């Protein structure tokens, strides 16, 4: 299969290029990477960047659904910046792989995530 063209010269980026992009805290410390994106099926909006954070060699790794609206791409860092630091992220809603599969199934996940990230500027994707 041939390689997709690189749209990064514009305002667009392919989801495959977002995966594994580093995520930095407001202090410039690398805190993880984008493992995946959660996209609304019908509207096509990116709801969350799934941040891989913590763990060692895949053990104990937690996944943080970051509302897309709290990420800002920094061209100098070559990654996304969030308005939190590592300590604040540790307190954020997080899930293991089994729990992550239920993310889109209920309002309790959505409400917990946006209640936590609201003070950091998250705007609900469904509005």
C-alpha positions as CSV (number, residue, x, y, z in Angstrom):
1,X,0.0,0.0,0.0
2,X,1.4,3.4,-0.9
3,X,1.9,6.1,1.7
4,X,-0.8,8.8,2.1
5,X,0.2,12.3,1.1
6,X,1.4,14.6,3.9
7,X,-1.4,17.2,4.5
8,X,0.6,18.8,7.4
9,X,1.5,21.7,5.2
10,X,-2.1,22.8,5.7
11,X,-4.4,23.0,8.7
12,X,-5.3,19.3,8.2
13,X,-3.6,16.2,9.5
14,X,-4.5,12.5,9.0
15,X,-5.5,10.6,12.1
16,X,-2.7,8.1,11.4
17,X,-0.2,11.0,11.8
18,X,-1.8,12.1,15.1
19,X,-1.2,8.7,16.7
20,X,1.9,8.7,18.8
21,X,2.2,12.5,18.7
22,X,3.7,13.6,22.0
23,X,1.6,15.5,24.5
24,X,3.2,18.1,26.7
25,X,2.0,19.8,29.9
26,X,1.8,23.5,30.3
27,X,5.3,23.4,31.9
28,X,6.7,21.9,28.6
29,X,7.3,18.4,30.2
30,X,6.3,15.5,28.0
31,X,3.5,13.7,29.7
32,X,2.5,11.0,27.2
33,X,1.4,10.6,23.6
34,X,-1.8,10.3,21.6
35,X,-2.7,6.7,21.4
36,X,-5.9,7.1,19.5
37,X,-8.8,9.5,18.6
38,X,-12.5,9.1,19.6
39,X,-14.7,10.4,16.8
40,X,-18.4,10.9,16.9
41,X,-19.9,8.4,14.4
42,X,-22.6,10.6,13.0
43,X,-21.3,14.1,13.3
44,X,-17.7,13.3,12.5
45,X,-16.3,15.5,15.2
46,X,-13.2,14.5,17.2
47,X,-14.4,14.2,20.8
48,X,-11.3,13.0,22.5
49,X,-7.6,12.4,22.0
50,X,-6.9,9.2,24.0
51,X,-3.7,10.0,25.9
52,X,-1.5,7.1,26.9
53,X,0.0,7.9,30.3
54,X,1.9,6.0,32.9
55,X,2.7,2.3,33.1
56,X,5.8,0.4,32.2
57,X,6.1,-1.7,29.1
58,X,2.4,-1.6,28.8
59,X,1.7,-2.7,32.3
60,X,-0.5,-0.5,34.5
61,X,-0.9,2.0,31.6
62,X,-3.9,4.3,31.9
63,X,-5.7,6.0,29.1
64,X,-7.0,9.6,29.5
65,X,-9.7,10.8,27.2
66,X,-8.7,14.5,26.7
67,X,-11.4,16.7,25.2
68,X,-10.0,17.7,21.8
69,X,-10.8,21.3,22.7
70,X,-8.0,21.4,25.4
71,X,-5.2,20.4,23.0
72,X,-3.2,23.0,21.2
73,X,-0.6,22.0,18.6
74,X,2.8,23.5,19.1
75,X,5.0,23.5,16.0
76,X,8.2,24.1,17.9
77,X,7.6,21.2,20.3
78,X,6.2,19.0,17.5
79,X,3.3,17.9,19.7
80,X,0.2,18.9,21.5
81,X,0.1,21.0,24.7
82,X,-2.5,20.7,27.3
83,X,-3.2,23.3,30.0
84,X,-2.3,20.9,32.8
85,X,0.7,19.5,34.4
86,X,1.5,15.8,35.1
87,X,0.1,16.0,38.6
88,X,-3.2,17.4,37.5
89,X,-3.4,14.8,34.8
90,X,-2.9,12.0,37.4
91,X,-6.2,13.2,39.0
92,X,-8.1,13.3,35.8
93,X,-10.6,10.6,34.7
94,X,-8.6,7.6,33.3
95,X,-9.4,4.1,32.3
96,X,-7.7,0.8,31.5
97,X,-8.2,-0.8,28.2
98,X,-11.3,-2.8,29.2
99,X,-13.0,0.3,30.6
100,X,-12.0,2.4,27.6
101,X,-14.3,0.3,25.4
102,X,-17.3,1.6,27.3
103,X,-16.3,5.3,26.8
104,X,-19.0,6.1,24.3
105,X,-21.8,4.1,26.0
106,X,-23.0,6.5,28.7
107,X,-23.3,10.0,29.9
108,X,-21.5,9.3,33.1
109,X,-18.2,9.1,31.3
110,X,-18.8,12.2,29.3
111,X,-20.0,14.2,32.4
112,X,-17.0,13.1,34.5
113,X,-14.5,14.0,31.8
114,X,-16.0,17.4,31.1
115,X,-16.6,18.2,34.7
116,X,-12.8,17.7,35.3
117,X,-11.5,19.5,32.2
118,X,-14.1,22.3,32.1
119,X,-12.0,24.6,34.3
120,X,-9.1,24.0,31.8
121,X,-11.2,25.3,28.9
122,X,-12.8,22.2,27.6
123,X,-15.9,22.8,25.5
124,X,-18.4,20.0,25.0
125,X,-18.2,18.5,21.6
126,X,-21.9,17.7,21.4
127,X,-23.0,21.4,21.5
